Amino acid sequence: MSPREKLVETAAALFYRYGCHAVGIDTVLAEAGVAKMTLYRHFRSKDELVLAALRRMDERFRNAFMAAVERASDTPAGRLDALFDVVRDWVRGKDFYGCPFINVTAEFAAHDDPVHVAAAEHKRLALEYIERLAAEAGAADARGLARALKVLLEGCTVLAQVTGQPGFVDDAQQAARLVLREGLRGAVPARAPRRLRRARA
């Protein structure tokens, strides 16, 4: 692994667990085992490192999430329900510290900040994926259905983080099944699902 990769990987892990502002550059350097000159050879500021780390988290999270959903069911409708199964497994994990993209927007609150913009882009792409599944499942209003499911997914994730109670995912899934039943009423699924789009670094 190159020194730059070590920095990004280490920063991503530390920023996610402890927060971007709470983790100093010296801590990242010590954990990564690289010199300060190496850091500034690749990044002009800590914020640039934060952005690179967030993009790495986006790449990994979306790829892992989408792959898990695709494995969970052979049908688009089944995959829409499986969104909550995947989130349930995530929030029950010992390394769950909330959604990194929600967390980071609390630290970089300005909507035009590059870090905030990157976090918002992650959410947009996740919503796009759910909308694609809804369209493939034959939803008359794929975007509306996707937005409703996304609200439930985000809500149960935040509640699980704040309260430490993963059972909120079960509640959200029950509500989602009602939404799906209505949203897919009379639906005619697409003949062939589109291929899974992977995130790139």
N, C-alpha and C positions, 0 to 999 in steps of 0.2 A: 504494500500500500504506500502510495506517495505521501510526502509530508503534507501536501494540501488535502488529500483524502483523509489523513489522520485528523487534521484540524477540523474538517467539516463533520466527520463522524463523531468526534469527541464533543464538539460544540453542540451538535444536534441532541445527543444524549443528555448533556448537562443542562442545556437550555430548556429542554422538555421537562426534566424532573424538577429543576429549581427555579426556572424563570430566567429570562435573558438579562434583566437588570441586576439580578442577584448574583450572577456568575461573572466574575472578573476575567479579563484576558489572561492574567497570570495563572489562574486556575485551569483554564483551557489549555494553555501551553504546558503546564506541569502534567496534566492528565494525558495529553497527546505525546509528550516527550519530544517537543520540537522547540527550536529557538525563536525568540521574538522577531529576529530578522526574517525568518522564514514566513512568519505570519504576515508581515508587512510587504513581503515580496508578492504575496497573492491577494491580500486584502488591504485596502487603503484605510479602513476603519473597522471598528467592532460591528457597526451596523451592517457593513457588507458581509461580514462573517455570519451574522444573524440571518441575513437574507439567503445566503448559500445554504445554511443549515436548515432553514425552513423549506427551501426547495427540495432538499434531500428528503426531509420528512414527508413532503407532499408526494414525491416519487414513490417512496416505499409504502406509505400508507395506502395510497390509491391502488397501487398494484396488488398489495396483499389483500385489501378489502374486496376489490373486484374479483380477484381469483377465488377467494373464499365463497363469495356469493355465487359465482359460476359453478363451483363444485357442489354447492348445496342442493341445486335443483336443475333439472333438464328443461324446465319451462320458464318463460319470462314471468308469468304470474307467480310461480313458486319462488323465483328469485326475489321478487318484490317482498314476499313474506320473509324470506331468508335474510333480508337486510337486517332485521331485528335479531335474528339468531347470531349473526356475526358480531353485531354490536354487543350483545349479551356476553359472548365469549371474551370480547375485548375488555369490557368494564369489570369483569370478574378476575382479570389477570393481575398478578402481583405488580406489574410494571405500568398499571394504568394511573395516570396523573391528570386525567381530563383530556379534552380535545386540544392538541397543541395549537391549532389554528384559532380557536376561540381564546385560549390563554394569551397568545401573543398579541391579539388585538387590544387586550386590556393594557398592555405595556406600550404599544404603539397605536394610540387611539385615533390619531388623525387619519381620515379616510384616504388622503392622498399620500401618506407615507408609503414608501416602497414595500416595507414589510407588511403593512396592513393590506396593501393592494395584492400582495402575493397570497396572503391568507384568504382574502375574498375570492381570488381566482380559484383556489382549492375548492371552496364551497360551490362556486359556479360549476366547476367540472364535475363535482360529485352529484349536483342536481341534474346536470346534463345526462349523466349515466343513468340515474333513476328514471328520468324522462324517456330515455331510449328504451329501457325495460318496459315502461308503461305503454309506449307506442307499440312495441313488439307483442305485448299482451293483448292489444286490441282496444285500449282505452279510448273513448271518444274524445276526452280532454286529457291527453297525456301530460301536458304541462301542469294543469291544475292538480291532477292526481299526484304527480311527482312533488309538487310544492307541499301538499298536505302531508305526504309521507316524510318529507325532509324536515318539516316542522316537528313532527313526532320524534324523529330520530335525534334531532339536535336537543330537543327538550329532555328526553330521557337520559341522554349522555350527560348533560349539565347537572340534572338532578342526582344521577348516580355519583358524579364527582363531588358535589357539594354535601350530600347526605351520607355518602358511603353505602348507599343501599341500591344494589344492582337490580332489585325487584321492579324498579320503575321501568325497566326495559320490557318486562312482562306486561305491565299496564299499557305501555305504548303500543305493544304488538297487538293486544286485544282491540285497542281503538283502531289501529291500522287495518285490521281484518274487516272491520265494519266499513271503513273508507274504501278498501279494496273491493268489497262485495258490491258497493254502490258504483264505484268507478269503473268496474269491469262488467257491470250488468249488460248482458247481450253482446259482450265483446267477441270479436273474431280475431284470434291471434295471427300475427304475421306468419307467413309460411316458413321463412328461414331467418333466425336471428342474425343480426350483423355480428361481425367478428369483434371480439373484445379488443378495445383500444388500450394500450399500455401507456403509462406515463413515462416520460423520458427525463433524464437528468438535465 
